[in-house]
């Protein structure tokens, strides 16, 4: 009688645990299938990118010193040579102390003249997006972003930014940060599906990228208990592993 009660408890535990976390198990499985069957380079949009033209070693460049002398900052962090619409440009990163906290800033300087230049205009940003996109479809929409939330496809990226969306089948959006003078992200429908399934996979419904959240940890533990209860259910219900009462065996030997 005690073994039957124990058997019943294991069966109920397994049933209700499976019912409770079954939907999440399905989300993990579907997400895992999508992740394993897709090319991560295509998810990043590499197949839609035109690579920028390289500068030659013989390119005459001006010194960045005049531009640096005109920047009101506290410390220099980095100087990079990039191309903005085929024109060599210095990308100068520096810090400014605000109430004792260093804040990072970026300025652009023309590498042929050494003069500071403003960030990209709307027309320049669109032209840069077209230059980097290898499709022939026209621009469908242009947005200027100053803020994003934790669910935006351009979250935790440099702002402000121009979002240039093209009228192709995957609705590709090229993001350009005017202060950096660079394309910072490619987003298309394949990436958006990946991002949505990743949110379900990590169970981070606020920022999508925190794999150490308590909800995921709790469901992982429940999933472990579900699997273990399944093993226990197999052993207690299998005639091969079921223990036979000693009294019954003794009576059978007397007969």
C-alpha positions, 0 to 999 in steps of 0.5 A: 500500500505504501509503495502504491502511495509513493508511486502515485505521488511521483506520478502526480509530481511528474504530471504537474511539473510537466504541465507547468513548465511544458510551454517553457520546454517547448520554447527552449526546444523551438529556440534551440532548433532555430539557433542551430539551423541558422547561420549566425553570420546571416543573422548579423546581416553579413550577407547584406553588407558591402565592405567599405573601401580600404585606404592606400598606404600612400594616402596623404593624411594631415596630423590630428594635432590641430583637431585635438587642440580644439577639443575641450576635454580632459583625456584622450582615449582613442584615435581611429582612422575611418572612411566616411563616404570614401573620405578619410576621417579621424574618429577621436574619442576623449573623456570629459569629467562631469561632477567627478565622473568621466563621460566619453565623447566622440568627435570627427575630424577630416583626415585630409585637412585636420579640421574638426567636422560635425556629425553626419547630416541626415543626407550623409547618414542615408548615403552611408547606409545605402553604401553599406547595403548591397541590395538595390531596393529603395529606402522605405523609411528613415527615423532619427532615434534619440532613445531606445528601451530594453526591447528595441532592436537597437538597444544598448547601441550608440545614440543618437542614430538614424534608422534607414529601412529598405523596402526589401523582403526582410525589411532590413534596417541599417543604423548609422550613428552620426557622431561616430560617422559609422554604420553600427548595426544591421537588423532584418526579419531573421535577426528579429526572429532570433531576438524574440526566440532568444528572449524566450530562451533566456526568459529575460523579458526586460532586457533579453540578454541577462542569462542569470535572472532568477526566473530562468534559474527557477525554471531550470531547477524545476526542469531538473526535478521534472527529468528526475521525477520521470526517471523515478516514475520509470523505475517504480512502474517497471516490473523489472525494477519493482521490488517483490514482497518477501512474503509472497515469494515465501508462499510461492516456494511452499506451493 
